Amino acid sequence: MCGIAGFFGSRGNHSLELTVRGMSNSLRHRGPDDGGAWVDETCGIALSHARLAILDLSPEGHQPMCSASGRYVLVFNGEIYNHRTIKTELKKSVGALPWRGHSDTEILLAAIEIWGLEATLKIANGMFAIALWDRREQSLAFARDRFGEKPLYYGYANGTLLFGSELKALRVHPDWEGEINSNALRDYLQFSYVPAPASIYNKVYKLLPGHLLTFTRNEIDSEHLPTSSAFWSAVESALTAKQDPLCGTDEVLTEQLERTLFESVGLRMEADVPLGAFLSGGVDSSLIVALMQRQSADPIRTFSIGFDDKRFDEAVYARDVANHLHTEHTELMVSSQQALDIIPSLPYQYDEPFADSSQIPNILVSQMTRHYVTVALTGDAGDELFGGYNRHYWGPRVWQKVRKFPVSIRIGIAKMLRSCSPQAWDQLLSRLSPVVPARLRVRSFGDKIHKLADALAANNINALYGKLTSTCHLPEALLAQPLSQQNTINQFNDTPDLSSAEWMMLTDVLTYMVDDILVKVDRASMSCGLETRIPFLDPKVFEMAWRLPINTKIRNGKGKWILRQVLFKHIPEHLIERPKMGFAIPLDEWLRGPLREWAENLLNPQQLKEAGLLNPLVVRNVWQQHLSGKTNQASTLWNILMLNAWLKTTSNIK
């Protein structure tokens, strides 16, 4: 796991090596163990690498790395989990090779030289962002892993092609421009993240997952932006898998899934450094830890955090699971003040406006974990693959019922639901809790009722999905200048071969998972030099998830049914079954309390007017509504606050 950065076609009179090393230095949090640069002044190409050593800790794993023939120069961020298999296949293909070390980088580079880049990418099982310079063709190729676990930004600035793992590396370059992308800003305000392939800046993009992009000298000279091509597609993989469904009893399918997950976990346990896992006590992380412990003679190291606010504290559940599995468990109890102290650093660490507030506990657990291990496995992506979000099972059921009523009636029901504040709904649920089923006793019940009210006005399942995944439903009203272009998320069309629930799950994989979940985990962990690995994002696991019948994932109004069946073979059901909490914080109360002064400073009308991005009057109205307690505007406000904090941070960076 590392950070990569560089440029191609520089026309300035600056030192290429000093410039690219400056870009690399901005990423040293991602790779604190080593740094390197490779420059060709004649071609105007410069590559750099900040290394977090995981496999082959010796200097033989140093990057940028040249191929044996000298044709290719590679900088690579990530891990190739099946590197041993690739090495064996190379030997079968061309015989013994003179290996310098045993890093996956060297194996990857040898495979590219022998089989070509695209062919190698198709067989590589891993997470990666790659920049490959071809000295013979004078071309620079970028590639990103199938699911987008590792980030890669690229774009032109004054005629120079820049790239890097994070935007802060691009901003170091003297040609940097940095004009805000208004359409991306609008999408950010709606979803709390900037959807790919856009970035918050004009002319700067995120390479899409599973894509390959090549720049030649002619394209650089003309500032032409070539079209990327997919070496793997989540949509095609899912639809192909559905055409070959798995058959068998629940027991047979559960055993097959367990075997596939077991192999994926085993691949991700290889490291030359200490390794552990995040453990929340929920289904996904508990299953990953259980399968890790089955493959280890020693207790697995597990890590969790808890909060002094008991409504948001899951530490006791993680502790129970750890005790049952006999892991070596480390737990950090976090005070509200410790969580608040993290907030000023968020804009720099996330580098682009990002407003999923669970970024705070993610950073805290990463920092604590890094004191003990260098690699941590996580349970991320279980929800997207196995129907774990409320919208996957409640959304289609609600839509089937409400679509029968005219829009006017639905709007009337929505107004009625909204007539009570979220707090009033919460109080009502609290009074009725003795007679309400456990699965309905969810946290933030009032907020969910208001979200349901927003969804009632949808005119199709796509619009319903957009409303359910939005954190702000009227982002245009917040903008200082109105936009006509529709946001990117709602442009996904229904796929006839998928049910509504499956369509939502696949759309989550393409959008929310890539641009929210994986960004959150990557920036939080890499901010302190911790590598995270995600066993659910193995191509074989993904394929199997889509070969499984939908009723093995969503059954009896509950998601992840088959994951639970695998888990209950290792952990008693009573340790797991409880209402889903998620990794959340009491943001609404903090904004009215300890964060109020900080928020007031960022929401200063004069500063908003000078920035010219948001409408000060509308923002002030949202703030006053939240302070009154009549509505919970925490999500919308957090989007605004993280944007303004980011603007302040980046104004001090070239």
C-alpha positions in Angstrom: 0.0 0.0 0.0 1.5 3.3 -1.0 1.0 6.6 -2.7 1.9 7.3 -6.4 2.2 10.6 -8.2 3.8 12.0 -11.4 3.4 14.0 -14.6 3.9 13.8 -18.3 4.6 16.5 -20.8 5.8 19.2 -18.4 6.7 22.4 -20.3 7.8 24.5 -17.4 11.4 25.4 -16.4 11.1 23.7 -13.0 13.2 20.8 -12.0 11.3 17.6 -12.9 12.9 15.6 -10.1 12.4 18.2 -7.4 8.8 18.7 -8.5 7.9 15.0 -8.5 9.6 14.4 -5.2 7.5 17.3 -3.8 4.4 15.6 -5.1 5.5 12.3 -3.5 6.3 14.0 -0.2 2.7 15.2 0.1 1.8 11.5 0.2 4.2 10.3 2.8 1.4 9.4 5.2 0.4 6.8 2.6 3.9 5.4 2.4 6.2 6.3 5.3 8.8 3.6 4.8 10.5 4.6 1.6 10.3 7.1 -1.3 11.6 7.1 -4.8 11.5 9.0 -8.1 12.3 8.3 -11.8 12.7 11.0 -14.4 13.3 11.3 -18.1 14.0 14.9 -18.9 13.9 14.3 -22.6 10.4 12.9 -22.6 9.2 15.2 -19.8 8.0 12.2 -17.7 8.4 11.9 -14.0 7.1 9.1 -11.7 7.3 8.9 -7.9 6.3 6.5 -5.1 5.9 6.7 -1.4 6.1 3.2 0.0 4.4 1.3 2.8 6.4 -1.9 2.8 4.1 -5.0 3.2 5.6 -7.7 1.1 9.4 -8.0 0.6 10.6 -5.3 3.1 14.0 -5.2 1.5 15.3 -2.6 -1.0 14.3 -5.0 -3.8 10.8 -3.8 -3.4 11.7 -0.2 -4.0 9.7 1.8 -6.6 9.7 3.2 -9.2 10.7 -0.2 -10.6 12.1 -0.9 -14.0 11.3 -4.2 -15.8 14.1 -6.7 -16.6 14.4 -5.5 -20.2 14.3 -1.8 -19.2 11.3 -1.1 -21.4 8.8 -0.4 -18.6 8.9 1.7 -15.5 6.1 1.1 -12.9 4.7 2.8 -9.8 2.1 0.7 -8.1 -0.2 1.3 -5.1 -1.9 -1.8 -3.7 -1.5 -5.5 -3.4 -1.8 -8.4 -5.8 -3.1 -11.3 -3.7 -2.6 -14.0 -6.3 1.0 -13.0 -7.0 2.3 -16.5 -6.2 -0.1 -18.0 -8.8 1.0 -15.5 -11.4 4.7 -16.3 -10.7 4.0 -20.0 -11.2 2.2 -19.3 -14.5 5.1 -17.1 -15.7 7.5 -20.0 -15.0 5.3 -22.3 -17.1 5.1 -19.7 -19.8 8.7 -18.7 -20.2 10.7 -20.8 -17.8 12.8 -19.6 -14.8 13.2 -15.9 -14.4 16.1 -14.1 -12.5 14.0 -12.7 -9.6 15.6 -9.9 -7.5 13.2 -10.3 -4.6 9.8 -11.6 -3.8 7.6 -8.5 -4.0 4.3 -8.6 -5.9 5.4 -5.4 -7.7 8.3 -7.3 -9.4 5.9 -10.2 -10.3 3.3 -7.8 -11.7 6.0 -6.0 -13.8 7.3 -9.3 -15.2 3.8 -10.4 -16.2 3.2 -7.0 -17.9 6.4 -7.4 -19.9 5.6 -11.0 -21.0 1.8 -10.9 -21.4 1.0 -7.2 -21.8 -0.8 -4.8 -19.4 -4.4 -5.7 -20.2 -3.9 -9.4 -20.1 -2.1 -9.1 -16.8 -4.9 -7.0 -15.3 -7.5 -9.5 -16.2 -5.8 -12.2 -14.2 -4.6 -10.1 -11.3 -6.7 -10.4 -8.1 -6.0 -7.4 -6.0 -6.5 -3.8 -5.2 -4.3 -1.4 -7.2 -3.7 1.9 -8.9 -1.0 1.7 -11.5 1.0 4.1 -13.6 3.2 2.4 -16.3 5.6 4.2 -18.5 6.5 2.4 -21.8 9.9 3.8 -22.8 9.7 2.2 -26.3 6.2 3.6 -27.2 6.6 6.7 -25.0 3.2 6.2 -23.6 1.8 6.4 -20.0 -0.9 4.0 -19.0 -3.1 4.1 -15.9 -5.1 1.2 -14.4 -7.4 0.8 -11.4 -8.6 -2.3 -9.7 -12.0 -3.8 -10.4 -13.9 -2.2 -7.5 -11.9 1.0 -7.0 -10.4 0.2 -3.7 -7.3 2.3 -4.5 -7.7 5.9 -5.8 -6.2 7.4 -8.9 -6.7 11.0 -10.0 -5.5 12.4 -13.4 -6.0 15.5 -15.5 -4.4 18.4 -17.4 -3.1 21.5 -15.9 -1.6 24.1 -18.3 -0.8 21.4 -20.8 0.8 19.0 -18.3 -0.8 15.7 -17.5 -0.8 15.2 -13.7 -1.7 12.1 -11.7 -1.7 11.0 -8.1 -3.3 8.9 -5.4 -4.7 12.0 -3.8 -5.5 15.5 -5.1 -3.0 17.1 -2.7 -0.1 15.6 -4.9 -1.5 17.3 -8.0 -1.8 20.6 -6.2 1.9 20.6 -5.5 2.8 20.8 -9.2 3.6 24.4 -10.4 1.2 24.1 -13.4 -1.8 23.4 -11.1 -4.9 25.4 -11.8 -7.7 24.1 -9.5 -11.0 25.6 -10.8 -14.0 24.2 -9.0 -16.3 21.9 -11.0 -19.8 23.3 -10.4 -21.7 20.2 -11.5 -19.5 18.0 -9.2 -20.2 20.5 -6.4 -24.0 20.0 -6.9 -23.6 16.2 -6.8 -21.5 16.4 -3.7 -24.1 18.5 -1.9 -26.7 15.8 -2.7 -24.7 12.7 -1.9 -22.0 13.8 0.5 -19.3 12.7 -2.0 -18.2 13.6 -5.5 -19.4 10.8 -7.9 -16.7 9.4 -10.3 -15.5 10.0 -12.9 -15.7 13.6 -11.9 -13.6 15.3 -9.2 -14.2 18.6 -7.5 -12.0 20.3 -10.0 -12.5 21.0 -13.7 -10.3 18.9 -16.0 -9.3 16.5 -13.2 -10.9 13.0 -13.1 -11.0 9.8 -11.2 -10.2 6.7 -13.2 -13.2 4.4 -13.1 -12.8 1.0 -11.4 -11.8 -1.8 -13.7 -10.6 0.7 -16.3 -7.4 1.2 -18.3 -6.3 4.5 -19.9 -3.3 5.3 -22.1 -1.8 8.6 -23.0 0.6 9.0 -25.9 3.0 11.8 -26.8 0.6 13.1 -29.5 -2.3 13.2 -27.0 -0.2 15.1 -24.4 0.9 17.7 -27.0 -2.7 18.3 -28.1 -4.1 18.0 -24.5 -6.5 15.3 -25.8 -8.3 13.3 -23.2 -8.5 9.7 -24.5 -11.4 7.4 -23.5 -10.7 4.8 -20.9 -11.6 1.1 -21.6 -12.9 -1.5 -19.2 -10.8 -4.6 -18.6 -13.5 -5.7 -16.2 -17.1 -4.6 -15.6 -19.2 -5.1 -12.4 -22.4 -5.0 -14.5 -21.2 -7.5 -17.0 -19.8 -9.8 -14.3 -23.1 -9.6 -12.3 -25.3 -10.3 -15.4 -23.1 -13.1 -16.6 -23.1 -14.7 -13.1 -26.9 -14.5 -12.9 -27.1 -16.6 -16.1 -25.4 -19.4 -14.3 -27.3 -19.6 -11.0 -26.2 -21.8 -8.2 -28.6 -24.6 -7.3 -28.9 -26.6 -4.1 -30.3 -26.6 -0.6 -29.7 -23.7 1.7 -27.1 -25.9 3.5 -25.2 -26.6 0.3 -25.2 -23.0 -0.8 -24.1 -21.8 2.6 -21.1 -24.3 2.5 -20.1 -23.1 -0.9 -20.2 -19.5 0.1 -18.2 -20.3 3.3 -15.5 -22.0 1.2 -15.2 -19.1 -1.2 -15.0 -16.5 1.6 -12.5 -18.7 3.4 -10.1 -18.7 0.4 -10.5 -14.9 -0.1 -9.7 -14.3 3.6 -6.7 -16.6 3.4 -5.3 -14.7 0.3 -5.5 -11.4 2.2 -3.7 -12.7 5.3 -0.3 -12.9 3.6 2.0 -10.1 4.8 5.6 -9.7 6.0 4.3 -7.3 8.7 1.9 -7.6 11.7 -1.8 -8.1 10.7 -5.1 -7.8 12.4 -8.8 -6.9 11.7 -11.4 -4.3 12.5 -14.2 -5.8 14.6 -17.5 -4.0 15.2 -19.4 -7.0 16.4 -21.7 -6.9 13.3 -22.3 -9.7 10.8 -19.7 -8.7 8.2 -16.6 -8.0 10.4 -17.4 -10.9 12.8 -17.5 -13.3 9.9 -14.2 -12.1 8.5 -12.6 -12.4 11.9 -14.0 -15.9 12.4 -12.6 -17.1 9.1 -9.3 -15.5 9.9 -9.1 -17.2 13.2 -9.8 -20.5 11.6 -6.7 -20.1 9.5 -4.3 -18.9 12.3 -2.6 -20.9 14.9 -2.2 -17.8 17.1 -5.0 -15.4 18.3 -5.9 -12.9 15.6 -5.5 -9.2 16.7 -8.8 -7.4 16.6 -9.6 -3.8 17.1 -12.8 -1.8 18.0 -13.7 1.5 19.4 -16.6 2.5 21.7 -18.2 5.8 22.6 -19.2 7.3 25.9 -22.6 8.0 24.4 -24.3 4.5 24.9 -26.7 5.1 22.0 -23.7 4.9 19.6 -21.6 2.4 21.4 -21.1 -1.1 19.9 -17.9 -2.0 21.8 -19.7 -4.5 24.0 -20.8 -6.5 21.0 -17.4 -6.6 19.5 -16.0 -7.6 22.9 -18.4 -10.5 23.2 -17.5 -11.8 19.7 -13.8 -11.4 20.4 -14.2 -13.4 23.7 -16.0 -16.1 21.9 -13.4 -16.4 19.1 -10.5 -15.9 21.6 -8.9 -13.1 19.6 -6.3 -10.7 21.1 -8.7 -7.8 21.3 -7.9 -4.1 21.8 -10.6 -1.6 22.5 -10.5 2.2 22.7 -13.3 4.0 24.5 -13.6 7.4 22.8 -15.0 10.5 24.5 -17.0 13.1 22.5 -14.0 15.5 22.9 -11.6 13.0 21.2 -14.0 12.6 18.3 -14.4 16.4 18.0 -10.6 16.9 18.1 -10.4 14.9 14.8 -12.7 17.3 12.9 -10.1 20.0 12.0 -7.9 17.5 10.2 -10.7 16.0 8.1 -10.5 18.3 5.0 -6.8 17.6 4.6 -7.0 13.9 5.2 -10.0 13.4 2.8 -8.5 15.9 0.3 -11.8 16.4 -1.6 -15.1 17.5 -0.1 -16.4 14.4 1.7 -19.1 14.4 4.3 -19.9 10.9 5.5 -19.7 11.6 9.2 -18.6 8.0 10.0 -15.3 9.2 8.7 -14.6 10.3 12.3 -14.8 6.9 13.9 -13.0 5.3 10.9 -10.0 7.6 11.5 -10.0 6.9 15.2 -10.1 3.1 14.9 -7.4 3.3 12.2 -5.1 5.4 14.3 -5.5 3.0 17.3 -5.0 -0.1 15.1 -1.8 1.3 13.5 -0.1 1.3 16.9 -0.2 -2.5 16.8 -0.3 -3.7 13.2 0.4 -2.5 9.6 -2.4 -4.4 7.9 -6.1 -4.8 8.9 -8.8 -6.8 7.2 -12.3 -5.2 7.2 -15.9 -6.4 6.6 -16.7 -3.7 4.1 -18.8 -4.5 1.0 -20.9 -7.2 2.7 -24.0 -4.9 2.6 -23.6 -4.1 -1.1 -23.1 -7.7 -2.2 -25.6 -9.4 0.0 -28.5 -7.0 0.5 -27.6 -5.4 3.8 -29.0 -1.9 3.5 -32.6 -1.1 4.5 -33.3 0.2 1.0 -32.6 -3.2 -0.5 -35.5 -4.9 1.3 -37.7 -2.0 2.4 -37.4 0.1 -0.8 -39.0 -2.4 -3.2 -41.7 -3.3 -0.7 -42.6 0.3 0.0 -42.6 1.1 -3.7 -44.9 -1.8 -4.6 -47.4 -0.4 -2.1 -47.1 3.3 -2.6 -47.0 3.2 -6.4 -50.7 2.2 -6.4 -51.7 5.6 -5.0 -51.8 8.9 -6.9 -48.9 11.2 -6.4 -51.2 13.8 -4.8 -52.2 11.3 -2.0 -48.6 10.3 -1.5 -47.6 13.9 -1.1 -50.3 14.4 1.5 -49.1 11.4 3.5 -45.6 12.8 3.3 -46.8 16.1 4.7 -48.5 14.3 7.6 -45.3 12.3 8.4 -43.3 15.5 8.3 -45.7 17.3 10.6 -43.9 15.7 13.5 -40.2 16.5 14.1 -37.7 13.6 14.1 -37.4 14.1 17.8 -41.2 13.6 18.3 -41.1 10.4 16.3 -38.1 9.2 18.4 -40.0 9.9 21.6 -43.1 8.1 20.3 -41.0 5.0 19.5 -39.4 5.2 22.9 -42.8 5.1 24.6 -44.0 2.2 22.4 -40.8 0.3 22.5 -42.2 -2.5 24.9 -44.7 -3.5 22.2 -42.7 -2.7 19.0 -40.8 -5.6 17.5 -37.0 -5.5 18.0 -36.3 -5.2 14.3 -38.3 -1.9 14.2 -36.5 -0.4 17.2 -33.9 1.4 15.1 -31.7 4.4 16.0 -32.7 7.7 14.4 -36.2 6.4 13.8 -37.5 10.0 13.2 -34.9 10.7 10.6 -35.9 7.5 8.8 -39.6 8.5 8.9 -38.7 11.9 7.3 -36.6 10.1 4.6 -39.6 7.9 3.9 -41.7 11.0 3.5 -39.2 12.3 0.9 -39.4 9.1 -1.0 -43.2 9.0 -1.2 -43.1 11.6 -4.0 -40.9 9.4 -6.3 -42.4 8.5 -9.7 -40.3 5.4 -10.3 -37.9 3.1 -8.6 -34.9 5.0 -9.9 -36.1 8.2 -8.4 -36.9 6.4 -5.2 -33.3 5.1 -5.0 -32.0 8.6 -5.6 -34.1 9.9 -2.7 -33.1 7.1 -0.4 -29.4 7.6 -1.0 -29.5 11.4 -0.9 -28.3 13.3 2.2 -29.7 16.6 0.8 -32.8 16.6 -1.4 -32.6 20.2 -2.7 -28.9 20.7 -3.4 -29.7 23.3 -6.2 -31.3 25.6 -3.6 -28.0 25.8 -1.7 -26.0 26.9 -4.8 -25.2 30.5 -5.4 -25.6 29.9 -9.2 -28.3 27.4 -10.4 -27.3 24.5 -12.7 -29.3 22.8 -15.4 -27.3 19.5 -15.7 -28.9 16.5 -13.8 -26.8 14.7 -11.3 -24.9 11.5 -12.4 -26.4 9.0 -10.0 -30.0 9.1 -11.3 -28.9 8.5 -14.9 -28.4 4.8 -14.2 -31.2 2.9 -16.0 -33.1 -0.1 -14.8 -31.6 -3.4 -16.0 -34.4 -5.8 -17.2 -32.6 -8.9 -15.9 -32.5 -7.6 -12.3 -35.2 -7.2 -9.6 -35.6 -3.8 -7.9 -33.5 -5.0 -5.0 -30.7 -6.3 -7.2 -30.7 -3.1 -9.2 -30.2 -1.1 -6.1 -27.4 -3.4 -4.9 -25.6 -3.2 -8.2 -26.0 0.6 -8.3 -24.6 0.8 -4.8 -21.5 -1.2 -6.0 -21.0 1.3 -8.9 -21.6 4.5 -6.9 -22.0 4.6 -3.1 -19.5 1.8 -2.4 -16.8 3.2 -4.7 -17.1 6.9 -3.9 -18.2 6.8 -0.3 -17.4 3.5 1.5 -14.0 2.8 -0.2 -12.9 6.5 -0.1 -13.8 6.7 3.6 -11.8 3.5 4.4 -8.8 4.4 2.2 -8.3 7.9 3.4 -8.9 7.1 7.1 -6.5 4.1 7.1 -3.8 5.7 4.8 -3.8 8.9 6.8 -1.8 6.9 9.4 0.0 4.4 7.2 -2.4 1.5 7.8 -3.3 -0.9 4.9 -6.8 -2.2 4.9 -7.9 -5.3 2.9 -11.5 -6.2 2.0 -12.2 -10.0 1.5 -15.7 -9.4 0.2 -14.2 -7.6 -2.8 -12.7 -10.7 -4.3 -13.8 -11.4 -7.9 -14.8 -14.9 -7.0 -16.9 -13.7 -4.0 -18.6 -11.1 -6.2 -19.4 -13.6 -8.9 -20.8 -16.1 -6.3 -22.9 -13.4 -4.7 -24.6 -12.8 -8.0 -25.0 -16.5 -8.8 -26.9 -16.9 -5.5 -30.7 -16.6 -5.6 -32.0 -13.3 -4.3 -33.9 -15.2 -1.5 -30.7 -16.4 0.0 -29.7 -12.7 0.5 -33.0 -11.1 1.4 -35.4 -13.3 3.3 -38.2 -12.6 5.8 -37.7 -8.8 5.5 -34.0 -9.1 6.5 -30.8 -8.8 4.4 -27.6 -10.9 4.4 -29.5 -14.0 5.3 -26.9 -16.4 3.9 -24.0 -14.5 5.4 -25.7 -15.0 8.8 -26.0 -18.7 8.1 -22.2 -18.9 7.5 -21.5 -16.8 10.6 -23.7 -18.9 12.9 -21.5 -21.9 12.2 -18.8 -20.0 14.1 -20.6 -17.6 16.5 -23.8 -18.1 18.5 -26.8 -16.2 17.0 -27.6 -14.3 20.1 -24.2 -12.5 20.0 -25.1 -11.1 16.6 -28.8 -10.5 16.1 -29.8 -7.0 17.1 -30.9 -3.8 15.2 -28.3 -2.5 12.8 -26.5 0.5 14.2 -23.7 1.4 11.8 -20.6 3.4 12.5 -22.3 6.7 13.5 -21.9 9.7 15.8 -24.5 12.0 17.5 -23.9 14.7 14.8 -27.2 16.5 15.2 -26.6 17.1 18.9 -23.0 18.1 18.5 -23.9 20.8 16.0 -26.3 22.3 18.5 -23.8 21.9 21.3 -20.0 21.6 21.3 -19.6 22.1 17.5 -21.9 25.2 17.4 -19.1 27.8 17.5 -17.0 26.0 14.9 -20.0 25.7 12.7 -21.0 29.4 13.1 -17.5 30.4 12.0 -17.7 28.3 8.8 -21.3 29.5 8.1 -20.4 33.2 8.3 -22.6 34.8 5.6 -19.8 37.2 4.5 -17.4 34.4 3.9 -20.0 32.4 2.1 -20.7 35.4 -0.2 -17.0 35.9 -0.9 -16.5 32.2 -1.8 -19.3 32.5 -4.3 -20.4 28.9 -4.2 -23.3 28.7 -1.8 -26.3 31.0 -1.2 -25.8 32.6 2.2 -29.5 33.2 2.9 -30.5 29.6 2.2 -27.6 28.2 4.3 -28.5 30.5 7.2 -32.1 29.3 7.0 -31.0 25.6 7.1 -28.8 26.4 10.1 -31.6 28.1 12.0 -34.0 25.3 11.3 -31.6 22.8 12.8 -30.8 25.0 15.9 -34.6 25.3 16.6 -34.8 21.5 16.9 -37.9 21.4 14.6 -36.0 19.5 11.9 -32.8 17.5 11.8 -30.6 19.2 9.2 -27.4 17.6 10.3 -26.6 15.7 7.1 -27.2 18.8 4.9 -25.2 21.0 7.3 -22.3 18.5 7.5 -22.1 18.6 3.7 -21.9 22.4 3.8 -19.5 22.5 6.7 -17.1 19.9 5.2 -17.1 21.9 1.9 -16.3 25.2 3.7 -13.6 23.6 5.9 -12.1 22.0 2.8 -12.1 25.4 0.9 -10.3 27.0 3.9 -7.7 24.2 4.0 -7.0 24.1 0.2 -6.7 27.9 0.0 -3.4 27.5 1.9 -2.2 24.9 -0.5 -0.8 25.6 -4.0 
